[in-house]
Structures are given as C-alpha cells and as structure tokens.
Amino acid sequence: MAVSLANALIFFDQTSITVMLPAMQVEFDSTSTELQWTVGAYLLTLAALMSVSGRLADLYGRRRLFVVGLFVFGLASLLCAFAPTVEALIAARLLEGCGAALTMPLTIANLTAVLPDDRRGWAIGILATGGTIFLALGPLVGGVLVDHASWRWVFALNLPVVMVAMWLSTRWLPESRDDGRSPPDLWGLVLLVVGLSALVTSLLNVHDWGPRSARTIIVSITAVVALTIFVVVERRSSHPLLPLRFLRIPLVAGSLTALCAIQFAVLAVTVYLMLYMQLVLGYSGVIAGLLFLPTVLGTPLLSPWTGRLTDAHGPHLLVTGGLLCTAVALLWIAVFSPARNVLLLLPAFVLFGVSRPFVFTPAGTGPVRAISSSARGLASSLVTESRQIGAVLGVAVVGAVVTTVEHAHRTGALGTGFDNAERRALDGVLTGGPSGTALLDGLPHDQARAVRDAAADAYAVGFSVAMGMVAAVMVAAAIVAAITLNRITEQDGAAS
C-alpha cells in the first residue's frame, strides 16, 4: 500500500502540473520561459539524480531512503503550495524532483522485498497499471481543483498521501541493503547534473537570451563539454553511474533510443497540448483534462496484450510500428491544430494513446532479453534514465521551439519588436495575466482583439511546428529501431 501510494503520487504530480500552468502564469504574471521551468525543474532533478538513488539505497537502506524521499517530496509540495513567487515555486519544484528521484526507483525494490517470487510479477503489473491510471487522472483532478479552488490545492493534496505512505512504510516495510555494493560514482553524478542542467538552461532560455548571445553560447558549450567528459569517465570507470558498455549491444541501444524518443513525445504532448487546449481553444482545466484522457488510456488497456505479443514475436515490429503510428498522430496534430477545432484532433489523441504501449512495453523488455541476469540491475538504471532524459529533453526542446516560433510569428503579425516588459505582457494575453490584461485595456477594442488573435495564432503555429518536429524525431527513432531491434543474436548478452 505504501509503495503504491508513493508511485501513484509521483505519476499524478507529473501530469497534474500541466493543467495548472495558466493559473500560475496569471497569479505570478510570469513569462512563458518561467512557466516552462516549473515543469523542467522537476524533470531535470528527477533525471539527474535517479541514477544514483539505487546505489545510495543499497548502501544506506532501501526503506530509509524511500522514507527520506517521501519526506523531501512532501516538504517540497508544501513549499510549492505556499510559494510567494514563481522563482520560489521553481526552487520548490527542483526539491520536489529530488524527492521523486529518491522515491521512484525504490518502489519496485521495496515492493519485491516483501512479496514471494510467485507474486512479484503480478504486483509490479498492478503498480504499473495504477501509476498509469493516476498519470491519466492528474490533469482531470488538477483541472477540478484549479477551476473550483486554487492550483495550490493540487500540491497541498500531496501532503496527507505522503504522511500515510511514510507511516505505512515505517510500520510494514522491512529494511534491506546490500553492503557489498560499490559506492556511487560521484564524479559521474556531478558531470551528469552539470551537463543536463546547462543543456536545459540553454534551451529554455534561448529566446530570452538570444541564440547568439554570450550566455547561450557559454552555457551550451558547458553542456557539451560536461556530457562529453561524462561519457569518457563512465566508459573508463570500474563502477559507472550508468553502464554505457551495454550500448554496444544493438538490442539495448535500439530499445533505449525508442524509450527516450517516446518519452520525449509524451512529455511534449502532455505539457504543450494541455496549454494549447486552454490558451488557444479556451477550455477550462476540467474539459482539457477530459479531452486529454484518450492520449493515456491505451497504456493500461493494451499493455498486457502488447506484452504477450512481445513474448511471442519479439520487440522489432511492435516498437517500429508504434513509433511510426506515434509520428502519424503527431503529424495529424501538427496539420490540424492551427484550425483550432478539437474535433479534428480527437482521432490523433486516440491514435497517440494506442501507440504508446506498443513502444513502452516491448522496448522495456529489450534490455532484459539482451543482458545476462547478473547485470540486469545495472541495465535497469539505463532503461529508467533513458526515459527520464527523454522527458526532460521533451519539455526543453519543444519549449524552445514553441517559444521561438510563437514569438517570431507574433512579432511578424504585430509588425514590431518587443522589449522584456512588453514580451512579458504579451505572454500574459492568452492567460489573462495582469500585464496582459493591462496591455489590452490600454488599447481600443479592435486593436485589443487583434492583439489577442495574433497571440492565439502565434501559439497555435508554434505548437504546430513543434509537433511536426517531434513527429520527425519519432520517424528517426523508428528507423533506428528497425535497424537495431532486428539484430538479436546469440552474442547479445556477451557484453554484459
């Protein structure tokens, strides 16, 4: 019960934030970049720290680290609920990601520690299904709270769940550890944190700083250098943070590429589709959450079936076909989103939801097929990390594309450039923020309407271009999958 609550809470928090973004922007009168950081900050720390949490738990106790992670997550949720500024909210989201990074990898470890071998597969299946259900309910429940109370209540809702999960954990979960495991690779961790942080910072701030500004160039170079050194260090380390040697196995490399790509698409759609439906189409949080459901319901319904198909036929055709279907769904959204008619988009939502389990389930089994059982614990960290890196890049890259195209289109439509204050005001036009409202109130009615229409058109165009770009990423990943996942040989496990 404790593990299930923690798992559901983390999945719920990943998607409920998306429906809160316009309300946050109104209250804090924030820019689009600041809005994206409230999502990116959480995913960044989750991706950077998750890879080390398993090692720390082996050394200091899996239950202990699990409870510490819950406490940090609950404390951060409280700080989010009472954040006085958008900067404080972003800092609290960074801390919340740290708590999630400690908790999420240990849910399965603690769950399997208290169950017999013949019940573990069943329990993991229930855990995954429950997480997916709460992933789907996040926008809907968040929309109800945002529309009828406040976005702050979505974070406050985490607190009683965290307290119950902590109490159950300390009472019923046994402590377990592995004193023989090697200590975590701290140099690798530092390089990964610096590299990912610099990369996300450069992407999310590229419009505010300018693509050719000194800050953008320096931060981008820092990201490239740190991540390059990280790869070199990990390849030479006897106890690497991430076992990159497994990438020499085609089945592993193809599976991880597919997982990274599909998670890239999932977060891009989750965040920016919800914003599109609220800012451009004008739907409330509840309606947007309901319309979002078809994009996630396919996972709990089809995952068991795709698992059986994978066992019978392997991952090759399923993953390749799933990625191509995802690309078709995204291209559909890209073509029809400028028309601002949700009925034209619903078939694409359904197709996207159906495509996801055809990638996640088969690709998740790829490393298990290719790597010997003695090394599967290390390989699982690659699987988890590939998904989290895909998630954080999905928000950062798509955010950079949406914002850049949106601002360029808006500038062209209104026929002038804008300073920072004017850009902040225009960012608030669609949400009804104070600066945006003041800007519209100071204009004649016809001009105010033209500015709002230009803002809506600009966001729709930016969203459309971004979805087309993500569709291209899916096609590229499908090509990699078609080449690598078909190369299952008897030597696949030799590199382990």
N, C-alpha and C positions, 0 to 999 in steps of 0.2 A: 504493500500500500504506500509506504513512504517513497519507494523508488518510483512508482507510477505517478504519484503526485508531483514529484520533482521533475520528472520527464515531461509531464503534461504542462507544467508551469513554464518550462523553458520554451517549448514549442508554441504555447499560447502567446508568450511575450514576443516571439519573433514576428508574428503577423499582426497582433493587435495594435502595434505601434503604427502600422500603415494608415489606419483609419483615423488616427489622432493627429496626423501631421497638419492638416489645415487649421484645426482648432489651436494647436500650438503656435502656428505662424501668426494667427490673429492675436493671441494673447501676448506674445513676445515681440510682435511686429518684426519678425526675423526675415532674413533673405532666404532664397532657395538653397544656397550653399549651407547655411546654418541648419536648415531643415534636413538636408541630406546627411549632415553629420550626426544628427540624433539617431539615425539608423546605422550609419557607417561606423560610429564609435563602438557600439555594442558588438558588431560583427568583427571589427578589427581585433579587439582584445580576445574575443572568442577564438578566432582563427590563430592568433599568435601564441596563445597560452595553452590551448587544448592539448597540444602535442606533448607538453611536459607534465601535465597533471597526472597521467597514469604512472609515470616514473615516481613522482612525489608520493603518490598513494601507496605504491609498493614499498617505499622506504618508511613512511610515517604512519601508515594505516589507512585502509580504504574507507572505513566508516568515518574516521576522524576527518579526513579531507572532504568527504561528502558532506558532513555536517558543517564544516567550515565554509564550504562553497555555498550551502544553503543560507548560512548566516550573512555572508557577504552579499549574496543576491537579494536577500530581504532588506538589508540595510540600504543597499543601492536603490531598491524600489521605493523605500521611504524617502530617500533624498530626491528621487525623481518626482514623487508626489508633491513635495513641498519646494521644488526648485524655483527660486525667485527670478532667475534669468535663463536665457537659452544657453549661455555658457555654463552655468551651474548644471543644467539638465544634461548637456553633452558630457560633462565630467562624471556625473552620476551614471550615465549610460556606459561610460568606459568601465567604471567599477562594477556595474551590473554584468557586463561581459566577462569580467574576471571571475565573478561568482558562478556564472554559467559554465565557464571553461573548467572550473574545478568540479562541477556537479555532473555535467552531461556525460563525460566519458566513464564515470564511475557508476552510472545507473545499472548498466549490464553487469559490471564486475560485482557489485553488491547483490544484485538480484540472483545471479548464478551461485553466489556463495551460500545462499540459504535454501536452495532447491536441489532435489536429487537430479541425477543426469537425465532421467527419462522425462522430466518436466521442464527442462531448461528451454528447449526449442519452443514449446507452447508458450512459456512465459515471455520469451523475447518477442514472439509474434504478437502477443497481446500488448506488450509495451509499445511496439512499433505502431500498431493499429491505433492505440489510444493517443499516442503522440500526434499522429496524422489527423485524427478527429479534432483534437484541440488546435492543431495548426489551422484547420478549416474554420473552427468556431472563433478564432481570435478576432478577425475583422467584424464578425457579426456581433459578438458580445461587446467588443470595443465600441462599435457603432451605437449600440443601445445606450451605453454609459455616456458617450460623448454627446449624443443627441438629447439625453434626458437628465444628465447630471454634469459631469466635467471629465475631461481627459485624465485629470489627476486621479480619479477613482479607479481607472484601469490599473495604474501602478499600485494604488492602495489595496486593491483586491488581491495582490500577491502576498501580502503580509500574513493573513490568517492561514493561507495554504502553506507558506513557508514554516510557520510555527508548528502546525500539525505534523508536517513532514519531518521537522527536526525532532519533535517529541517521539514520533514513531521510530525514527532511526536510532536514537539513543537507547530506546527501550527494547527493540526487537532485532536490529541488525547486529550480527556478530562482527567483531573486529578481525581483519585479516591483513596480512602483509607478506612481503617476500624480501627478507633481509639480505638475500643473496643477489638481488638485482643491482645493476650498476647505477651510480648516481646520474642525475640528468646532465645533459650536455649544455652547460650554462653559456658557453661561447656561442654555440649554435642558436640558443634561445635569444641571446642579445642581438645577434645578426638578423634573425628572422623578425624580431619585433621592430628593429630599426628599419629593415628593408620594406616590410609591409606598411609600416606607419608612414614612411616617406612616400611610398608609391600612392597610397590612398590620399595623403595630404596633397600631393601634386595634382592628382586627378580631380578631387573635389574642389580645389581652389584655382584650377587653371583659368576659369573665366574671370574671377575677381582679380587675380594677379596678372593675367595675360600670358599666353603661351610662350612668348619670347622674353618674359621678364627674368631678371636675375634670380629671383626667389624660385620661380618654377624650374628653371634650368638647374640650379644648385640642388634643390630637393629631389628632382628626377635623377640626377647623377648619383646622389646619395643612395637612392633606392636601388639603382642598377649595381653600384659597387657593393653595397651591403649584401644583396641577394646573390651576387656572383661569388663573393667570398664565402657566403653561407654554403653554397653548393660545393665549393672546394673543401671547406672544413668538414662537411658531412661525409664527403666521399673518402676522406682520409681518417676520420675518427673511428676508433675501435668501438665506441658506444654512441652512435649518432642519435641525434634527436629524431630525425626521420631517416629510415633506412633506404636511401636513394639507390642502392645497388639493385633493388628489386625492379627498378625501372628498365633494367636491361632485358627483362622478360617481356616479350611483346604483349601477352595477355594482360599482364599487370599494367603496363603503360597505357594500353588501349582502354582498359576499364577505368583507370584513374582519369584519363582525359575525358571520357564520357561523363563520369560523375561530376567533375569540375564544370564541364560545359552545361549540363542540365541544371546544376545548382545555380550557375550564373544566370540562366534563363529564368529559373523560378523566382529568384530574388528580384530580378529586373521587372518581371511581370507583377509580382506581389506589391512592390512599392509603387512603381510608376503607373500601373494600371489603376490602382486604387486612387492615386492622385488625379489621374485623368478623369475617372468617373465622378469624382467630387468637384474638381476645379473647373473642368470643361463642360461636362454633362450636367453638373449642378445637382447630383443626387446626394441625399443625406447619408450619414455614415451607415445606418441600418440597411438602406436599399443597396448601397455599394457593397456591403458585406454579403448580402443575399446574392447579388449578381456575381460575386467572386466565387461562390461555392462550387460551381461546375469545374473550376480550374484545379480543385484539390480532391474532390470526391472520388475520382478514379483510383487513387492510390489505395485506400482501404478496401475498395471493392474488387480491384483487379490484381493486387499484389500476390495473393496466394496462387492464383491461376498462372500468372507470369512466372512465379517460382517453379511450378510444376513443368511449365514449358521449357524453362532453362535447364532443369534436371534432365529432361528428355532430349533436347535438341542443342543445348549449349547457348551461350550468350550472343553469338555473332549476329544472326539475322534480327533477333529481338532488339538489341541495342541500336544497330544501324537503322532499322525501321523506325524505332521510337524517336531517335534524333531527327530523322527526316520528317516524320509527322509533326514533331515539335516545330521544326523550321516552317512547315506549311502553315501551322496555326499562327505563328508569329508574323509570317508574311501577310496572312489574311488580316491580322490586326493592323499591320503597317499600312495596308492598302485602304482599309475602310475606316480607320479611326478619324481621319480628317473630316469625314461626313458627319460625325457627331451623332450617330444613330446606334444605340446599344443593340438593337435587334439584329443589325448587320454583323455584330461582333459575337453574339452568343454562340453560333456554331464553332467559332475559333476557340472560345472558352472551353467548350466541351471537348474538342479535339486535343487541346493542350492538357486538360485533366486526364484524358485517356492515355495520352502518350507517356506521361511521367513514369508510371510503374513499369513500362516496357524498357525503360533505361535504368532506373534506380535498382530494381531487384536483380536483373541479370548482371549488370555491371558490378554490383556489390558482391556477387559470387565469383567474379573473375579471379581476384587475388587468392581466394580460398582454393580454387581449382589449381592454380599455378604454383603455390608456395607450400612447402612442406609444413606439416603440423607443428613442428618445433619452432617455427619462425612466424606463425600466424599472428601472434600477439603484436609483434612489431609491424607486420603488414597491415593490421587493422588501423594502426595510427596513420598510415598513409591514406587509407580509404577515408577516414574521418577528416583528415587535414585537407585532402583534395576537395571535398565538399565545402568545407568552411572557406577555403581560399576562393573557390568559385563564387560563394555567396558574397564575400566582401568585394571581390572584383566586379560582380554583377551590379552592386549598388554604386561603386565608384566610377566604373567605366560608363555605364548607362547614364548615371547622373551627369557626368561631364558632357556626354553627347546631347542629352536633353537640354541642359542649361545653355550650352554653346549655341545650338541651333535655335532654341527659343529666343534667346537674346538677339541673335543676328536677324531673325525673321521679324521680331518686334521692332528693332531699330529701323529695318527697311520699310516696314509698314507705316511707322510714325514719322519717318523722314528725318531723324536726328539722333545723335548720340546722347548718352546719359552719364552723369557723374554718379558717385556711390549713393548719395541720398536719393536721387531720382530713381536709380535702379532698385533700391530697397522699396520705394513707394510703388513702383510698377510690379514688384514681386508680390505685393500685398493686394493688388487689384482684384485678383480672382478669389482670394480667400476672404476679402472684406476686412483686411487688417487696417489699423489706424492710419498708417501712412498712405495706403492705397485709397482708403475712403476719403481722406483729406484731399488727396490729389483729384479725385473725381468730383468732389463737392466744389472745388475751385474752378471747374470747367463748365461751360454751357452744356446743356443736356445732350445735344447732338455730338459734341466733341467727347463728352464723358462716355457715351455709348460706343463711339468709335474706338476709344482707347481700350475699353473693356473687350470689345470684339477682337481688336488686334492682339490683346493679351491671350484670349482664348484660342485664337487661330495659331498664335506662335507656339503655345504649349502643345497643341494638337500636332503641329508639324514636327516639333522636337521629339515628341513621343513616337510619332510615326517613323521618323528617321532612325531613332534608337531601336525600335522593334525590328526594323529591316536589318540593322547591323547585327542584332542578336540572332536573327534568322540565319545570317551568313556564318556566324560562329557555329551554329548547330550543324550546318552543312559541312563545314570544315571538320568538326568533331566526328560526324558520320563517316567521312572519308577515312579518317584515322582509324575509327572502329572497324570499318570494312577491311582495312589492310591488316591490322594487328590482331583483332579478336579471332580471325580465322586461322591464325598461326599457332594452334595448340599442338605442342609436340611433347614427346616423352621427356625431353630435357627441360621443360618449363620449370620444374622445381629444382633444377640443378644449381641455380644461382643463389638459392636460399642457404 
